[in-house]
Amino acid sequence: MALMPVADALAAILAGAEPLPEELIALDEAHHRVLARDLAARRTQPPQAMSAMDGYAIRGGDATAPGTRLRVIGEVAAGRPIDRALSEGEAIRIFTGGVVPAGADTVVIQEDCSRDGDVVILNEPAKFGRHIRPAGIDFNEGDVLLRQGARLSDRDLALAASMNHPLLPLRRRPRVALLATGDELLMPGATPGPGQILYSNGYALHALARDEGAETFDLGIAADTLDATTAAIRRARAEQADILVTTGGASAGDHDMVMRSLQAEGVEMAFWKIAMRPGKPMMHGRLGAMRVIGLPGNPVSSYVCAYLFMVPLIRALSGRSDVAHCRELAVLGQDLPANDSREDYLRAALSFDDSGRLVATPVQRQDSSLLGYLSKAQALLIRPALAPAAKAGSPCSILKLPL
């Protein structure tokens, strides 16, 4: 099978990836969940004109000169309105959040007043309309303030609460099953023997998927046998995974069982091998409703491919409006040679030059097994296939990595 271009591979992975079903979720459990429908306000905010300051509600025409004396006829606090209208020559003591009484059109702050018994003396002329929040200044009933596909921030939750929505229509979280393969893998804390390595890929992949709003569950490490790998794939189906992500075993070696196991279980493979570096031996297929992404075993390749392909798939199934990664412009921090026929995703550090331009400088070593250098990277610097040599200071495209 020929190497598939990166854009075609992503299109194949996202093909038919419809948002998952809607469910009603309590507001305090909705952080970073995705709205399934537009959300309209159920009330006007504020519902009536409110005072923005502590002071006195007055008629602006009564107080055009300093020294004006007005009779105080009552008091309004937040949640305790008054049912009396203001008449000429009168004032009402009012506190922040209090409903502005009928007849009043101005609030004079208490710092600009003096009090003499039941009379307030204005030290300065009143400015008509000051310190009043009109009804609906924030929003009106029926206003659509949160849109379908939005991933809800902490501020969005406050807004939804103010709109009077205790329950929100959200998309179900995608369920992501993670399976590692390889006889050489040991869990952290063990003492590796000859030829053995510590398992690291899954920890980054679980975190990456969860940050995107997915639920994850771990299928563990499968031995390099057809039976063990097939059994793990069946567990993913039994757990009703929306996405099965495998790491390792995606090459064509005698001990690489993932492809054989997937095909034995009836997975329809869309592609195997991509024209990119790192991450050439990556595959994708479908097994009923479950989508399968087979990642390379090298940790950098695994992470880069997961970021480029698993993350957009999670977003698409979540119903998000921002499925694609956003590329940003930067300039090269060093000269780069011409590229070959594979698209390169160089791990890069970011800085700013004296002109304020964003500078992307590839980390010293780009080997796909080097986690220390991946940890130092802040972005992926994208080099198109067959890109010519480029000098430091030349424009380039980057994808910022999650913090």
N, C-alpha and C positions, 0 to 999 in steps of 0.2 A: 504494500500500500504506500502511495506517495505521501510525502510530508505535507500536512495540511497547513495552510497559512493561519496565523493566529486569529485574524478577524473571522475567517470561515469556521474555525473551531468554536469560537465564542457564539457565533450565530447558530451553530448546530446544537450547542448546549442549551441555549435559550429558546430554541424552537418549541412552540407549544407550551411554554412554561406559564400557565395561567395562574393568577392569584388563588391561594387556598381559600377554603370557605370562611364565611364571617362568623364571629361569635361575640356575644355581649360580655364585656369585661368591666369589673369595677374600676372606678377612676384611679384609685390608689395602686392598682396593679397594671396600669396602662403605660408606664414610662417606657419609651423606645419601642412601643408597639405601633402598628401601622393601621391607619384609619381605612375602613372598608367603604365608607360613604362620606360625602360631604356632611359637615356638621354645622347646623344653623343655631343661632342664639334663640333660647326659649324665653328670653326676657330682654328688656331694655336696660342698659347700664350707663349711668345711674338711672333709676326709674323716674326720679324727680330731680329738680335742681337741688344741688347740695352745696353746703359751704365748704370751701377749700381751706379755711383758716378759723382759728378762734377769734371771736370779735363780736360785732353787733350788726344785725341785719337791719337795713334802713331803706328809705326811699331816697334815691340819689338826688332828687330835686330839693330835698330838705336840708342838704348839707353842702352847699356850694362855697361856704366861707368858713375859715377857722373860728373856733369858739362857739359853733352851733351847739345848742342844748336840746336834747331829745329825751322824752320820758320813756323809761324802760318798763314795758308792760308784761314781760314774760321771759321765758328761757326755752331754748331748743337744744337738746343734745342728740347725738347719734342714736337713732332708734326710738326717739321720743319727740315726734313732731307736735306742733301746736295747731289747734283748730281755729285760731283767731287770725283774722286778716289785719295787716298793718295799716294804720291810718296816718294822716298828715301829722308831723311832729312827734311820731312815736318811733321806738327802736325795740328790738328784741335781742336779748343776749343769745348768742349762737356759738356752738362748738363745731370743730371739724367733723364733717360727715353728717351734720344736722340738715334736715330738710328746710330749704329756704321758705319762709312763710309767705302766704299770699299777700300781695301788695309790695313786698320788698324786691328790690332790683340790684342791691349793692351790699357787700359786706365790708365794714371798716374793721381792720385788725385791731386787737386790743392794745397793741403798742402805740397806736395813734389816738388813743382815747384816755380820758380821765373820768372817774366815777364819783358822783356826789349824791349818795343815797340812791333814789330811784331815777336819777338823771345821769345821762352820759354826756360828756362834753367832748366834742370832736376837736382835736388839736390841729388837724389839717383838713382841707377841703376833701370831700369824698370823690372818688373817681367812679363814674357810673359803670356798673357791671363787674367791678373788681371782685376777685376771690369767690366767684360762683362757678361751679361746674354745672353746665346746663344738662338737662335730661338728654340721654342718648349721646353724650359727647364721646363715650367709649364705643358703644355699639347699640344697635336697635334690634328689637325682636325680629327674627327672620333673616338677619344678616348672616351670610355664610362666612365663617371666620376660619375654619379649619377644613382643609380640602382632602378628598380621597387620595390615598397614596402617601400622605404625610407621615413621617416617623415622628412620634410625639416627643417633644422635648419637655424638660421640667416646666418651662414657661407655658408651653401649650396645655399642660395639665391644669395650671392655675386658670388659664383662659377658659378651658372647658368647664371647670367648676363654676366660674363666674357666669357662664352661659346656662347654668343649671342642668348639667348632664351628669348624673351620678354613675351611669353606665355608658360605655362607649362601644360602637360597632367596630370591631377590629378583625383583622385577618388572623387566622390561626397561625401559630409559629411553625415554620418548617421543622421537621424532625430529621436530624442529620446523624447517621450512624457512621462511626469511624472504626476502621479495621486496619491494623498493622499486620504485615506478613514478614516472616524471616526467621530462620532458626538462629541467626546470629544476634537477635535482639534480647536485651535484658532490661528489666525495669530499673529506674534510678535507685541507688542504694545498694545494688548488688555489686559484687566484685567480678569484673569481666575476666573470662579465661581467654586463651589464645583464639584470635579471630572473632571474638564477641565484642559488641558495642552496646552502649546504653541507648535505650529508646527515647527519642526526643521529639519526633515530628508531631505526635498526637497532642502534646501540650500546647503547641502553637496553634494547631488546627482547631482544637476545642475552643480556645480563647477567641480566635478569629471568627468562628461561626457564631459563638455566643454574643460577641460584640455586634454582630449584624442582626441579632434578634432571634436566632435559631435555638431550638432545644437540641442538645447533643446527648448521645449515649455511646458508651465505649464497648466495642466488641472484642477488645483485647488484642493479643498478638497470636496470629494463627501460624502454626508450623508450616514448613514448606512441603505440604502434601495436598493432594487434590481433595481428600476427605475433609481435612481440617479447614481449608479455605472454603469449600462448598458449604460446610456446616455453618460457618460464620455468615455467609451470604444468606442462607435460609433464616438465620436468626434476625437479620436485618429486615427481611420481609415479614417475619412474624411480629416484629416490633412496629410494623407499619411505617418504616422509614420513608420519608419523601426523597432523601438523598442518601446514597451509600458512597462514602469516600474511602477508598483503599490507598494504602501507601506501601510501596515496594512491590516486587513481583510483576512489574508491568513490562519488563523486557522480554526477550525471546530465549532466555537461557533455559537449561534443562530443569533448573530448580525454581523457575518463575511460574507460579501456578495460578495467578489471578486471572489472566486471560482465559486459560483453559477452564477454570472453574466457572467463570461468568458465562462462557459459551455453553458449557454443559448444563447450566441452569436456565438457558434460553434467553440470555441477554442479547438484544439486537445492538451490535456495535456500530456506532456512527463514524468513529475514526480511531486510529491508533497511530501515534507519532505526529508531532507538530513541528513546524518549521520555526522553532524558537530555541533560545538558549538563555538560561537553563530550562530544562523541562521537555526535551524532545520525546522521551518515552512516556507520553500521557495518553490516556484513552477515555472514551465516553460511550455510554450505551444506555438502553432502557430495558427494564424488566417489569412489565406491566406499568403501574403508576410510579414505580421507583426509578429514579434517575441515578446512574452510576458514573462517578468520576474516579478514574484510576490514576493516582499521582505517582511520580517517581519516588524511589526510596531515598535518594540523597536529600538531606534536610533542606538545603537552600532551594533546590528544584521543587521539592514538595511545597514549600511555603509560597514561592513565587507563583506556581501554578494555581494553588488554592486561592491566592489573592486575586489572580486574574480571571479565574473561571468559577470557582465555588462561590465566591462572594456575590458576583452578579446574579448567579442562579438563586441564591438565598433571597436576594432582594426581589427578584422577579416573582418567586413563589409567595413572598410576603406582601405583594401588591404595591411595592414602593414605586413612587414616580421617578426616583433617581437610581435607576438600575445600573447604568454604565458608570465606570470610573471617570473622573474628570482629569484630563491631562492639563498640565500647566506648562508655561514657557519658562525656560531658564537659559543660562549660557554655560558653556563648557568650562570647567576649571582646569582642563589640560587638553593637550592634543590627543586625538584618537585616530587609529588607523582605519582604513577602509574595512567595511564589513563584508561577510560572505553571504550566502543565500539564506541564512537563518536570521530572524528578527532577534535582536539582543535586548535583554533587560538587565542592565548593569546596576549593581548595588552602588549607591552614591550617597555621599555626605553633602549637606546643603549649607551654604553660607551666603553672605551678601558682600558685594564688592563696594568700593568707595563711592560708586554712583548709585548704590541702592539696588543694583540688579541681583536677582537670585542666581547663585552659582551652584552648579551640580558637578561634583568631582568624584569620579569612581573610586571606591575603596581600593586599597592596594592589591588585594587578591580576590579574584572572581570565581575561584573554584567552587563547584556546587556542593561541596561537603563542609565548607568552612562557616560554622555558625557564629564564630567570634566576629567575623567581618560583616555578616548579615546583621548582627546586633548593633553594629556601629552605623549601619546605613539608615538614612531617613527617607530615601526615595529610590525608585527604579528609573534609571535613565534609559530611554527607549532609543535604540538604534535600528532603523528600518533595514530590511534585507537589502544587500548590495549598496548600502550607503557609502558615499565616497569618504575619504579621509577628511577630518575636520580639525580646525585649529582651536586652541583655547580662546574663549570669547565668542565662539560661534553659537547661534541659537540652537536649542535642543528642546525636546519634550520630556517631561517627567511625570511620574505618578507618585505622589507622596504616600508613604507607608503609614499605617496607623500608629498612634502614639502608645 
